[in-house]
Amino acid sequence: MTEPVVLLSEVTRTLSKRLTARLAVGVARLLVAAPPHRIRQILQLMRRGSQPANVHQALAARRAVVSVSIRCAGRGCLQRSLATVLFCRMHGTWPTWCTGVRTSPFRAHAWVEVNGLPVGEVFSSGYYTAIMTVPPTQVTSG
């Protein structure tokens, strides 16, 4: 069964934004082949020095990667979520990266969230049970 996918080309208007999104999608494409524990280790290293992303930043990142990649616009949730956090990181922020499951019916999924709420997803908070997360680092004040 095939599913139609439409890229959101109006989202990435600037060349810089398109290139950043393509770079994030390309790096994410390499990361999806790694074992889960290695993905988490890499993401934990990459989030260092970033600020927590807000909903607007995370949604803009998700839209940017979806606009340049058919895989990310379709069923490639792992690559889409990885590309989204990488795009955010390239702009100095970090949302919470999540992977999880639901049991009835069984489904696995990867997504990003801010303040416990999924960003750009059709499901509500709690629909999936998170198994692995990489949240932003805690910002400590002086």
C-alpha positions as CSV (number, residue, x, y, z in Angstrom):
1,M,0.0,0.0,0.0
2,T,1.3,3.4,-0.9
3,E,0.6,6.7,0.8
4,P,0.7,10.1,-0.9
5,V,3.3,12.4,0.6
6,V,3.5,16.2,-0.1
7,L,6.5,18.2,0.8
8,L,5.8,21.6,2.4
9,S,8.0,23.6,0.1
10,E,6.7,27.0,1.2
11,V,8.2,26.5,4.7
12,T,11.9,26.6,3.7
13,R,12.1,29.8,1.8
14,T,15.7,30.7,2.4
15,L,18.7,28.8,0.9
16,S,20.4,28.8,4.3
17,K,17.4,27.2,6.0
18,R,17.0,24.6,3.2
19,L,20.7,23.7,3.4
20,T,20.6,23.4,7.2
21,A,17.5,21.2,6.9
22,R,19.1,19.0,4.3
23,L,22.3,18.6,6.4
24,A,20.1,17.6,9.4
25,V,18.2,15.1,7.3
26,G,21.5,13.6,6.0
27,V,23.1,13.2,9.4
28,A,19.8,11.7,10.7
29,R,19.8,9.2,7.8
30,L,23.2,8.0,9.0
31,L,22.1,7.9,12.7
32,V,19.1,5.7,12.0
33,A,21.4,2.8,11.2
34,A,23.0,2.9,14.6
35,P,21.8,0.8,17.6
36,P,19.5,2.6,20.0
37,H,22.1,2.9,22.8
38,R,24.6,4.5,20.4
39,I,21.9,7.0,19.1
40,R,21.2,8.0,22.7
41,Q,25.0,8.5,23.4
42,I,25.5,10.6,20.3
43,L,22.4,12.8,21.1
44,Q,23.5,13.2,24.7
45,L,26.8,14.6,23.5
46,M,25.3,16.8,20.9
47,R,22.8,18.5,23.2
48,R,25.6,19.9,25.4
49,G,25.7,23.7,25.5
50,S,22.2,24.1,24.0
51,Q,19.2,25.8,25.5
52,P,15.8,24.1,25.8
53,A,13.7,24.6,22.7
54,N,10.3,26.2,22.8
55,V,7.3,24.9,20.9
56,H,7.7,27.4,18.1
57,Q,11.4,26.5,17.5
58,A,10.7,22.7,17.6
59,L,7.7,23.0,15.2
60,A,9.7,25.2,12.8
61,A,12.5,22.6,12.8
62,R,10.1,19.8,12.2
63,R,8.5,21.7,9.3
64,A,11.8,22.5,7.8
65,V,13.0,18.9,7.7
66,V,9.6,17.7,6.4
67,S,9.8,20.3,3.6
68,V,13.1,18.9,2.2
69,S,12.7,15.1,2.7
70,I,10.0,12.7,1.5
71,R,11.1,10.1,4.0
72,C,10.7,12.6,6.9
73,A,7.4,13.8,5.5
74,G,6.1,10.3,5.4
75,R,6.5,7.3,7.6
76,G,10.2,7.9,8.6
77,C,9.4,9.0,12.2
78,L,12.9,8.0,13.5
79,Q,14.7,10.0,10.8
80,R,12.2,12.9,11.1
81,S,12.6,13.1,14.9
82,L,16.4,12.9,14.7
83,A,16.6,15.5,11.9
84,T,14.3,17.8,14.0
85,V,16.6,17.7,17.1
86,L,19.6,18.1,14.9
87,F,18.1,21.1,13.1
88,C,17.2,22.6,16.5
89,R,20.8,22.0,17.7
90,M,22.2,23.8,14.7
91,H,20.3,26.8,16.0
92,G,21.4,26.4,19.6
93,T,18.3,24.7,21.1
94,W,17.2,21.2,22.0
95,P,13.7,19.7,22.4
96,T,13.2,16.4,24.1
97,W,13.8,13.5,21.7
98,C,11.6,10.5,22.4
99,T,11.0,6.9,21.2
100,G,8.2,4.8,22.5
101,V,5.4,2.3,22.0
102,R,1.8,1.7,22.5
103,T,0.5,-1.8,23.1
104,S,-3.1,-1.9,21.7
105,P,-2.5,-2.1,18.8
106,F,1.3,-2.4,19.0
107,R,3.0,0.6,17.4
108,A,6.5,2.0,17.8
109,H,7.1,5.7,17.2
110,A,9.8,8.4,17.5
111,W,8.9,12.1,18.1
112,V,10.1,15.3,19.7
113,E,8.3,17.1,22.5
114,V,8.5,20.4,24.5
115,N,7.3,20.6,28.1
116,G,5.9,17.0,27.8
117,L,3.7,17.8,24.8
118,P,4.4,16.2,21.3
119,V,5.3,18.7,18.7
120,G,3.6,18.5,15.3
121,E,2.1,15.1,16.0
122,V,-1.5,14.1,15.5
123,F,-1.6,12.2,18.8
124,S,-1.9,13.7,22.3
125,S,0.4,13.4,25.2
126,G,0.3,9.9,26.7
127,Y,-0.7,8.2,23.5
128,Y,2.7,6.5,23.4
129,T,4.7,5.4,26.4
130,A,8.2,6.8,26.1
131,I,10.9,4.2,26.4
132,M,14.0,6.4,25.6
133,T,14.3,10.1,25.8
134,V,17.1,12.7,25.5
135,P,15.8,15.9,27.1
136,P,17.6,19.2,27.1
137,T,20.3,19.6,29.7
138,Q,19.3,21.5,32.8
139,V,20.2,25.1,32.7
140,T,21.8,26.1,36.0
141,S,21.8,29.7,37.2
142,G,24.8,31.1,38.9
